[in-house]
Amino acid sequence: MHTPAPPASLLLALRPRTQERLYDFYDELRSAADLFWDRRLDAWVATGHAVVSSAAGDPRLSSVRYPDIEAVSEELRPLARVLSRQMLYSDAPDHSRLRALLSKAFTPRAVAVLREKISGAVEQIITHAAPTGRMDIVADLARPLPLTIICDLLGVPEQDRDTLSSWSGPIAAAIGSSRLDADDNRAASQSMTHTLAYLRALLTRQDTPPPPHTLRALLTAHTENTDQDFDELLANCALLLIAGHETTTHFIGNAALALLRHPDAADQLRSRPELIPAAVEELLRYDSPVQLMLRRARHELELAGRTVAAGQVVLLLCGAANRDPAAFPDPDVLDFQRPGGRHVAFGYGPHFCLGAALARLEGAIVLEALLTRLPALRLEEAPLQWQRSLNFRGLTRLDVAFTPPSVNHDSGTLTMATHRRPAGLGHASSST
C-alpha cells in the first residue's frame, strides 16, 4: 500500500525561489493536509481556511509567544520580555484590557479624521516623484506614508522618524523568522531597547505638551489618571509603531505589484472607482502582508481531526488560507467583485488587527493616487526580491516608470496628464 509523502517543511518558504511561487507552494502543502506536523519547525502548520479561521479564535489555543523567557536564547531574551507584554502575544483578560485602551485611537470615526492628512502625504510624495518618471514604490511611497501617519498619531517629531524606522527593521526580522543568528537576535533586542527608551522620553517629556487628538495625548492622560503599568504601556506603543507601518508598507507594495501584473484589473478600477473599497479587501486576500499567526495549545485538544499536545505550537498560515479554493473559488484570480468569503489577512477572532480601518483607508487612498496620478504606470525590468520572513510578505523594492508631466511652454508650468479624479473614494474603506 502506497503511503503518501509528508508535506514539505514550511521553512522552504524562506528560499528566494519559493518566495517567487509562494502560493503554488502553499497549494502543495494544503493538498497534502490542511493541518500537518512540521518536524523541522517542531510545530503544527494549518493551511486550510476553515481550520485557520476557527483556530484563530479558539480559546483552547493561547497567543502567548514566549511562555518561558529563560528558554529563549540570551541574545533574544530582552526582546522576548517586551513581546510577552504586548497585546498581540497576550490572552484575556490582559489582551482585552490593553485592546480596550488603545482601540480608542483606531475607531472608524477616529481614523476618518486622518483622511485629509493621508491624502496630503500621498500627494506630496507623488508630486515630488512625478518629474522623474521613476519611483521605487516601496522606498518612496509604501514605507514613508504609514510611518508618517503612525508617528503623527504618537506625536513623534519629524526629525526622529527615520531613526525609529531603522530600529523597527531588526525587530520585524526577529518576529518573522526563527532562523536568525545570535548577531541578528542581539540587534533586534538592542533595537527594541532603543525604541522603548525613546518612547519613554516622548511620553514623559514636560517641555512640549502632546498635540491634541493624538495617541500620545490619550496615553498621557490615561497614565496620569490610572495605575497603568508604564512598562507595559511602552511595550504596546512599540507594537503600534512597528506593526503600524511595517505591515501597511508590505500591503501597499504587494497591492501595487498585483495591479501592475494585472493591467485589466487596474483599468477596471480606473473606470469603476466605486470598486476600490472591495479592491482593497481582494488585494489583502490575494497577497497578504501578514502570512501567519502563532498559537500554542493550553492543553491537549483535537484540531481538524488531529491530536495537538499541550504546549505544542500551531502556525496558522493566513496566506494559504486566503488562497484556499474551498473558501474562495478560483483563488488565484484577482476579482474585485468576488462574492462572499472573509479573508484572514487581518487575523480573525479577538486578535483581529487593531489598525484594520487605518490600513484600509491608506490602501484606498494610495490605490486612487497610483491609478489616477501616474499615467502609463508600468513595472521596470528589474528582478523582484522578497524579504526573508515566514511571518511577513513584502518586497525590498518595487521599481516603476510612468509618464512624467509635460511642460506648458506658454506658462512655463508643469502639467500632469491624468485620468479623471474618482469621486467619493475612501469613505467606505474606513469601516471595519
Buried (B, 14 or more C-beta within 10 A) or exposed (E): EEEEEEBBBBBBBBEEEBBEEBBEBBBBBBEBBBBBBBEEBEBBBBBBBBBBBBBBEBEBBBBBBBEEEEEBEEBBBBBBBBBBBBBBBBBEEBBEEBBEBBEEBBEBEBBBEBBEEBBEBBEEBBEEBBEEBEBBBBBBBBBBBBBBBBBBBBBBEEEEBEEBBEBBBBBBBBBBBBEBEEEBBBBBBBBBBBBBEBBBEBBEEEEEEBEEEBBBBBBBEBBEEEEBEEEBBBBBBBBBBBBBBBBBBBBBBBBBBBBBEBEEBBEBBEEBBEBBBBBBBBBBBBBBBBBBBBBBBBEEBEBBEBEBEEEBBBBBBBBBBBBBEEBBEEBEEBBBEBEEBBBBBBBBBBBBBBBBBBBBBBBBBBBBBBBBBBBEBEBEEEEBEBBBBBBBBBBEBBBBBBBBBEEEEEEEEEEBEBEEEBEEBBEBBBEE
